[in-house]
Amino acid sequence: MERRWGNLQDTFRVNVTYVDADNDPPSVLQVIFDYDDTPKVFDILADGQALYKTDNDYTDGKEYYIDILGSELGVEPLQDSTFHYFKVIAKDDVTNPILDPEWADEYICPHQVEIWDDQPPRVLPAAPTQIGPYDEDSTPPDFLLSNVFTDPDGFDTLDMFIWNETIGNWSKVEQNDVFRAEITMGAGQMVLRITPLPNMYGTREITLMAKDKHYNVTKTMTVQITPVNDPPVVEELLIFETSPDNPIDTIQVRDNEAYMEATEDQEMKFKISASDIEGDELEFYLDVRRTTIPDVDVTEDGIVTFTPTNDDVGEQTVVVSVDDGGAGGKVDVVITVDVQNVNDPPSFVGEPMGLDNPYTQGDEISITLKATDPDVNDRTRLTFSTDFQDVVDSLIGPGVLQKGVEWDLNSQTGVFTLETEKQEIFGTNDRVEIKVNFTVTDPSGASDTKEVTFILLNRNDPPESPTDFQVIIVDADEETPGLQNLTVKFIAPEVSDPDGDTVQYIWDFGDGMKQTTTELEIVHRYLDPGTYDAKTYYVTLMVYDGDLYGESTVRKPVQVQKPQEEKEKPPPSPDGEEGGIPTALLLGVVVVVLAVVLLVVVMLMRKKKPPVAPTGPAQPTLPGGAPPQLPPAGAPGAAPQAAQPPTQAPAPQQPPQAPAPQQAVGGLTCPHCGAPIEEGWVICPNCKNPLL
């Protein structure tokens, strides 16, 4: 039998070979189905045909066949299919009348014929021949297989398969080099689900089969996956010194992010290792907007070089774009760089704040040192110091040792103050320079040094004021009548000037005459001694340094007296004994009494009477006759108002030279004025000082 199962509409052919040793033709040749139940007999000789009609040799077998419709066999009610068994019977047709025809042994067929009432599935006439196109990165929608196949009996008995090249059989899944195809249920229907493989594209064929319990039908279709430009893939960073082929370290890149450490002031060099699935040529460039480290260099083949500075200490970001030139083909590699700090020394910034050279003695000097540190964490922890410790070791001006300098430095704020009031700073210089070395130090001990020069200008100070002067009568020469007691030597005390200026002594002799000298001693001749009574002149002494007068003057009285002319001796007393008490003795007693009284008065005046301020002496003159220039009243360094001489003075006049003192008789002289005296005198007739 050619087929053993089929539909009611199918035709089943039964082939029978008849063999008879006597070469008798068959008289009966039948196929009987379901012979034990409801036999269905099919006559081959009547309804069938001989395969070879001209062959009448039955000894080696003659073939017959009969076609039977499935509907003739039928399907039992309420059954999807019915299995039918059958047998073949035959009887010969003898030509010899003497012989009787014989039945052959029944042939029970070992096979059964399955007949079902089922329509085969079909491919729809409008079924598509292509699925897609879909791009490689998409998720294609499920493809309904009902758009390809149909089954007249309904899909309840229909199943679908796909040819799997790998296993060489029908399967529910097929995967090639471009996509994966799977037949599954979706929304209650049989669907074909296409999943493109990553970064793969192309057109491939698939063969689908629709099958029910008895039939199947196939359909070959194409699936098209279109390419989508894929961005480059960055795998790692190769850190190297000389060549990226010999890296000293490798940093993995995950999701286009990487982390690395770098050291301040040390060059960092690495290559970005990247690939493109499509094999496109890659371009590397720096994303300047998002990169926080300056001066990063990126070459066309992806070598990145930079040297972080102190300003970059901490976490920084370097962003490099890798582009394959296609749409959507750019990725940004974000590299976090942790820059490790290397201590940097601090440094002074410009000139100190408040430095305003030159300064004048008495100015308040206060400067603030300005310094910075490249290390941000150290900027608020800087300390200041100076080697301005031993003031004796510093020189101010040529060969002048610094003395009396007072200063202070705040080590935290950098505020330095210098006291300029002391005269000892200047010595004899009008301008001095003080050079001070300052040092700023960070917590790690790194430092910077700066020299600051202070220019100081001397402020002229008045000379020291005298407190007294000596008066000596020098012309007690009795042999020169009329000249005694009129020439006076004045001796000024030696005073100093804080600035080292030459001190000038200005004398006002009280008689309208003034004289200026740099010597301590001066001799003046009074031309108007008055009568024989003593005349008092008030002598004033002031000092001048060429710019400023002393703060006070000395004024004291000087008495001069014209000597009396010699008179005739009085006549002797009437008693003839030259007047009782000798006149000379009486006069001597009177003179002694007067001298004692005068001595007491002078001593009391010296002890109790304060110095009398000058009442406006005449303007003194400088050597050469020019009047000194006085500062205006109230100006710094001006002499007190009461001590200023009048603005006009008579023309200067050189005092006459005092005659040399006479030689004393017997070699005795006054210890006060040097005038000659005689033994036994108790008071000097020249200076009126006691000789006790």
Secondary structure, 3 states (H helix, E strand, C coil): CCCCEEECCCEEEEEEEECCCCCCCEEEEEEEECCCCCCEEEEHHHHCEECCCCCCCCCCCEEEEEEEEHHHHCCCCCCCEEEECEEEEEEECCCCCCCCCCECCCEECCCCEEEECCCCCEECCCCCCEEEEEECCCCCCCEEHHHCEECCCCHHHCEEEEEECCCCEEECEEECCCEEEEEEEECCEEEEEEEECCCCCEEEEEEEEEECCCCEEEEEEEEEEECCCCCCEEEEEEECCCCCCCCCEEEECECCEEEEEEECCCCEEEEEEEECCCCCCCEEEECCCCCCCCCCEECCCCEEEECCCHHHCEEEEEEEEEECCCCCCEEEEEEEEEEECCCCCCEECCCCECCCCCEECCCEEEEECCEECCCHHHCCCCEEEECCCCHHHCECCCCCECCCCEEEECCCCCEEEEECCCHHHCCCCCEEEEEEEEEEECCCCCEEEEEEEEEEECCCCCCCCCCCCEEEECCCCCCCCCCCCCEEEEECCCCCCCCCCCCEEEEECCCCCEEEECCCEEEEECCCCCCCCCEEEEEEEEEECCCCECCCCEEEEEEECCCCCCCCCCCCCCCCCCCCCCHHHHHHHHHHHHHHHHHHHHHHHHHHCCCCCCCCCCCCCCCCCCCCCCCCCCCCCCCCHHHCCCCCCCCCCCCCCCCCCCCCHHHCECCCCCCECCCCCCECCCCCCECC
